[in-house]
């Protein structure tokens, strides 16, 4: 049997890094891929999980909007919700990854300067060097 996934898409949220009780790093992020159809683009979201040293790399490099390439395998997780209903989700356990294009940082808000059109009181002038 073969269980191999290859995806290239944009990171939907910054990778979130956590550690297990035994100190193993785990990073989770969402990845959007799209497929062009005659009706328009169809976006599919994938939950990706990275472990160990690669998780720390992902947390530092996989920022919202970055274009990345991942390889891994699909894993299905099953549980019961609070209502006792069976639930399942599929995640991608990433084994290889790389950043293709870093997200462009958002421009910071410009510094606002206020110009006051009046002279300083003589008591504040002191011994100014000009």
C-alpha atoms as a printed R data frame, in Angstrom:
    type eleno elety resid chain resno       x      y       z
1   ATOM     1    CA   UNK     A     1   0.000  0.000   0.000
2   ATOM     2    CA   UNK     A     2   1.102  3.562  -0.650
3   ATOM     3    CA   UNK     A     3   0.147  6.535   1.493
4   ATOM     4    CA   UNK     A     4   1.966  9.553   0.100
5   ATOM     5    CA   UNK     A     5   0.779 13.140  -0.207
6   ATOM     6    CA   UNK     A     6   2.508 15.957  -2.104
7   ATOM     7    CA   UNK     A     7   1.067 19.457  -1.767
8   ATOM     8    CA   UNK     A     8   2.055 22.977  -2.661
9   ATOM     9    CA   UNK     A     9  -0.041 25.818  -1.336
10  ATOM    10    CA   UNK     A    10  -0.297 28.865   0.904
11  ATOM    11    CA   UNK     A    11  -0.125 28.746   4.691
12  ATOM    12    CA   UNK     A    12  -3.465 29.840   6.160
13  ATOM    13    CA   UNK     A    13  -2.172 30.679   9.644
14  ATOM    14    CA   UNK     A    14   1.246 30.866  11.249
15  ATOM    15    CA   UNK     A    15   2.462 27.432  12.317
16  ATOM    16    CA   UNK     A    16   1.734 26.879  16.013
17  ATOM    17    CA   UNK     A    17   4.484 25.184  18.024
18  ATOM    18    CA   UNK     A    18   3.781 23.075  21.124
19  ATOM    19    CA   UNK     A    19   5.713 20.421  23.015
20  ATOM    20    CA   UNK     A    20   4.582 17.065  24.341
21  ATOM    21    CA   UNK     A    21   5.140 16.198  28.006
22  ATOM    22    CA   UNK     A    22   8.273 14.327  26.965
23  ATOM    23    CA   UNK     A    23   9.629 17.430  25.165
24  ATOM    24    CA   UNK     A    24   8.949 16.470  21.539
25  ATOM    25    CA   UNK     A    25   8.168 19.478  19.329
26  ATOM    26    CA   UNK     A    26   4.896 19.487  17.379
27  ATOM    27    CA   UNK     A    27   3.800 22.169  14.930
28  ATOM    28    CA   UNK     A    28   0.363 22.486  13.317
29  ATOM    29    CA   UNK     A    29  -0.672 24.739  10.435
30  ATOM    30    CA   UNK     A    30  -3.329 24.931   7.740
31  ATOM    31    CA   UNK     A    31  -2.456 24.809   4.062
32  ATOM    32    CA   UNK     A    32  -4.697 26.006   1.217
33  ATOM    33    CA   UNK     A    33  -4.472 24.432  -2.208
34  ATOM    34    CA   UNK     A    34  -6.614 25.405  -5.151
35  ATOM    35    CA   UNK     A    35  -7.913 23.783  -8.289
36  ATOM    36    CA   UNK     A    36  -8.993 25.789 -11.299
37  ATOM    37    CA   UNK     A    37 -12.396 24.820 -12.664
38  ATOM    38    CA   UNK     A    38 -14.655 26.413 -15.305
39  ATOM    39    CA   UNK     A    39 -16.750 27.750 -12.403
40  ATOM    40    CA   UNK     A    40 -13.692 29.346 -10.729
41  ATOM    41    CA   UNK     A    41 -11.055 28.335  -8.227
42  ATOM    42    CA   UNK     A    42 -11.950 25.681  -5.657
43  ATOM    43    CA   UNK     A    43  -9.943 25.975  -2.445
44  ATOM    44    CA   UNK     A    44  -9.243 22.951  -0.254
45  ATOM    45    CA   UNK     A    45  -7.855 23.339   3.269
46  ATOM    46    CA   UNK     A    46  -5.475 20.761   4.747
47  ATOM    47    CA   UNK     A    47  -4.424 20.436   8.388
48  ATOM    48    CA   UNK     A    48  -0.718 19.654   8.533
49  ATOM    49    CA   UNK     A    49   1.340 18.353  11.474
50  ATOM    50    CA   UNK     A    50   5.138 18.403  11.730
51  ATOM    51    CA   UNK     A    51   7.171 16.730  14.494
52  ATOM    52    CA   UNK     A    52  10.607 17.043  16.104
53  ATOM    53    CA   UNK     A    53  13.231 19.472  14.708
54  ATOM    54    CA   UNK     A    54  11.167 20.022  11.568
55  ATOM    55    CA   UNK     A    55   8.372 21.374  13.799
56  ATOM    56    CA   UNK     A    56  10.674 24.094  15.118
57  ATOM    57    CA   UNK     A    57  11.688 24.962  11.547
58  ATOM    58    CA   UNK     A    58   8.025 25.160  10.512
59  ATOM    59    CA   UNK     A    59   7.155 27.401  13.459
60  ATOM    60    CA   UNK     A    60   9.920 29.826  12.442
61  ATOM    61    CA   UNK     A    61   9.383 29.803   8.680
62  ATOM    62    CA   UNK     A    62   5.752 28.908   7.874
63  ATOM    63    CA   UNK     A    63   3.957 32.234   8.161
64  ATOM    64    CA   UNK     A    64   0.487 33.126   6.923
65  ATOM    65    CA   UNK     A    65   0.607 33.607   3.150
66  ATOM    66    CA   UNK     A    66   3.903 31.750   2.569
67  ATOM    67    CA   UNK     A    67   3.947 29.411  -0.425
68  ATOM    68    CA   UNK     A    68   5.291 26.041   0.726
69  ATOM    69    CA   UNK     A    69   5.857 22.530  -0.577
70  ATOM    70    CA   UNK     A    70   5.132 19.548   1.676
71  ATOM    71    CA   UNK     A    71   5.409 15.781   1.401
72  ATOM    72    CA   UNK     A    72   3.941 13.379   3.892
73  ATOM    73    CA   UNK     A    73   1.193 10.896   4.569
74  ATOM    74    CA   UNK     A    74  -2.485 11.123   5.460
75  ATOM    75    CA   UNK     A    75  -3.546 10.144   8.947
76  ATOM    76    CA   UNK     A    76  -7.129  9.775  10.131
77  ATOM    77    CA   UNK     A    77  -7.952 10.579  13.730
78  ATOM    78    CA   UNK     A    78 -11.229  9.418  15.258
79  ATOM    79    CA   UNK     A    79 -12.917 10.520  18.512
80  ATOM    80    CA   UNK     A    80 -16.277 11.105  20.145
81  ATOM    81    CA   UNK     A    81 -17.525 14.655  20.583
82  ATOM    82    CA   UNK     A    82 -19.253 15.969  23.703
83  ATOM    83    CA   UNK     A    83 -22.579 14.709  22.395
84  ATOM    84    CA   UNK     A    84 -21.220 11.180  22.018
85  ATOM    85    CA   UNK     A    85 -21.164 11.366  18.199
86  ATOM    86    CA   UNK     A    86 -18.366  9.700  16.259
87  ATOM    87    CA   UNK     A    87 -16.080 12.251  14.596
88  ATOM    88    CA   UNK     A    88 -13.078 11.928  12.299
89  ATOM    89    CA   UNK     A    89 -10.575 14.225  10.684
90  ATOM    90    CA   UNK     A    90  -7.732 13.728   8.225
91  ATOM    91    CA   UNK     A    91  -4.373 15.403   8.762
92  ATOM    92    CA   UNK     A    92  -1.178 15.431   6.741
93  ATOM    93    CA   UNK     A    93   1.824 14.192   8.728
94  ATOM    94    CA   UNK     A    94   4.603 16.137   7.030
95  ATOM    95    CA   UNK     A    95   7.932 14.378   6.471
96  ATOM    96    CA   UNK     A    96   9.569 16.881   4.065
97  ATOM    97    CA   UNK     A    97   8.886 20.545   3.500
98  ATOM    98    CA   UNK     A    98  10.368 23.740   2.144
99  ATOM    99    CA   UNK     A    99   9.402 27.368   1.709
100 ATOM   100    CA   UNK     A   100   8.997 28.336  -1.946
101 ATOM   101    CA   UNK     A   101   8.059 31.979  -1.352
102 ATOM   102    CA   UNK     A   102   8.056 33.822   1.956
103 ATOM   103    CA   UNK     A   103   4.976 35.805   2.900
104 ATOM   104    CA   UNK     A   104   5.354 39.507   2.323
105 ATOM   105    CA   UNK     A   105   5.266 41.309   5.653
106 ATOM   106    CA   UNK     A   106   2.408 43.676   6.197
107 ATOM   107    CA   UNK     A   107   3.414 47.294   6.117
108 ATOM   108    CA   UNK     A   108   3.591 48.839   9.518
109 ATOM   109    CA   UNK     A   109   1.400 51.797  10.172
110 ATOM   110    CA   UNK     A   110   3.272 55.018   9.450
111 ATOM   111    CA   UNK     A   111   4.424 57.045  12.393
112 ATOM   112    CA   UNK     A   112   2.103 59.964  12.869
113 ATOM   113    CA   UNK     A   113   3.730 63.244  13.743
114 ATOM   114    CA   UNK     A   114   1.922 66.205  15.116
115 ATOM   115    CA   UNK     A   115   3.277 69.613  14.323
116 ATOM   116    CA   UNK     A   116   2.268 72.328  16.734
117 ATOM   117    CA   UNK     A   117   2.381 75.842  15.392
118 ATOM   118    CA   UNK     A   118   3.339 77.723  18.515
119 ATOM   119    CA   UNK     A   119   6.496 78.709  20.338
120 ATOM   120    CA   UNK     A   120   7.703 76.948  23.468
121 ATOM   121    CA   UNK     A   121   7.397 78.918  26.664
122 ATOM   122    CA   UNK     A   122  10.640 80.634  27.694
123 ATOM   123    CA   UNK     A   123  10.828 78.447  30.841
124 ATOM   124    CA   UNK     A   124  11.170 75.300  28.659
125 ATOM   125    CA   UNK     A   125  13.781 76.796  26.372
126 ATOM   126    CA   UNK     A   126  16.635 76.589  28.901
127 ATOM   127    CA   UNK     A   127  20.084 76.420  27.407
128 ATOM   128    CA   UNK     A   128  19.214 74.915  24.031
129 ATOM   129    CA   UNK     A   129  22.239 74.372  21.786
130 ATOM   130    CA   UNK     A   130  20.699 76.172  18.835
